[in-house]
Amino acid sequence: MSAIQTTNPSQAKATTKPLCACAISWTIARQAVAKAQPDLGFNTGSPKPIELRIMLKNEHQTSVVLADPASGKSHTIELGAPRITLVHADPFTHIEITDGPDLILSATLKAEADTHRLLYAKTSALTKLGIKGGRYPAPALLSQ
């Protein structure tokens, strides 16, 4: 015989605040971006890499941007009708952003004290931009 233990909703307390907004950034070699997207006009003379930033503004809005920290120039990557899925399983939050058949972002974050830590992130935005695959530095969680 097994027993099922339930908790009255008034007794349950969330230990962390669910994440609803953040930005995740990948650094990309400037030459790789210039070769794949020459019309964007990013200066190839700077040693600083270009950043691919995927921003979750809220549960319904997202944006994808190539940003040049050397010049401050940025280019927004147009998405058709992105679909955002957030799954909160304390202390974890999993984010999926799709645009039609393309997986724009799959990421898992863990709540720790008053912050979140990025555990895993994957994007197909580089492929969508024609930027050759390869090894890139680990992505970073920029904001929460």
N, C-alpha and C positions, 0 to 999 in steps of 0.2 A: 504494500500500500504506500502511496506517496501523498505528500501534503503540499499544498500550494499556499505560499505565504503572500499575502497582499498587504499593501500599505495604503492607508487612507490618504487621498490626495492632500488633505490639509496637513498631514504629518510630513509629507515629502518636502525636502528643501533642496534646491539646486546649490551645489557647492561652488560653481563658477558661473559667470555670466556668459551666455552663448555668444560666439563671435558672429557678427553680421556685416562687418566692413573690414577690409584689409587690402594691402597691395603686396604682391609677390614680384620680385625682380630677378632677372637673369642678366648677367653681363655677357656681351657678345663682342668678339673681335671686330673692331671698326672696319677692317679690310673685308671681312666676310659680309657685313651689311652693305658696304659700298659696292661690292661685286654683285650681290644678289638684287639690290635695289638702288642702282645708280641714280635714278630720277629723284630720289629723296634729297639728294644734295648734301649729305653729311660730309663734313670736312675730313679728309683722310690724313691730315697732318698731325692731329693730336694723338698722343699715346693712350689717352683715356678710352676705355671701351664704351660702346653704345649699350644702353639698358633696354631690355624688353620688360615692360611693366604691365602686369595684369591686375587691374584694380576692381575689387568688389566694393561698390559704393553702398549698397544695401541689398536686401534679399531680391530685388527686382532690377537692379542696374549694375552694369559692368562696362569696363572699357579696356582696350588693349592699346598700348602706346609704345613706340620706339622713341627713346629720349637720348639726347646727346648732352651729358653733363658738362662737357667742355664749352659748348656754345649756348646751351639753354634751349636749343631747337628741339621740337618734338613733332612726331607724325602719328596721328591716330589711325589705327587699323580698323577699317569699317567692318562691322559684324552685321549679319542679316537680322536674324531674330534669335538672339542668344537666350538659352534656357539655363537658369541657375537652380541648382539643387543643393540645399544645405542639410546635412544630417548631424544632429547634435546627440552625442552619446557621452555624457560627462565622464571624463574630462576632455574628450576629443570632439573635434568638429571636422567633418569631411565636406569639401566643396567640389562640386562638379559644375563646370560651365561648358555647355555645348553650343555649337552654332551649326544647325543642320546636322550633317554626319560627322562634323569635326569636333574633336574633344579639345577645347581651348585650354582648359585647366582641370586637373585632378590634383587635389591637395588635401593633406591631413595635418591638422594642427592640434597641439595639446595645450590645455590651459594649465598654467603654473603660477601660483600666487596671483599677482595682478597683471599677468602678461600671458602671451601665447608663444609657443615655440613651433616652428615649422618642422614637421617630421618627414614629410614626403611631398614632392611636387613634380608634375609632369605636364608638358604642354606640346601641342602640335602647331602652335603659332609660328615657330621657326620654319617648319615645313611649308606652311601656308604662304610664308613670305619668300620662299625659295632659298632660304639660307641653308647651306649644306650642313648635314649632320656631323656629329663629332662629339668631342668631350667639352663640356662647358663647366665653369665653376658652379658649385652648388647654388641654388637660388636662395634668396634672402627674403625674409618677411620684413617689409619696410615699415608698415604702420598697422595699427589695430583700431 
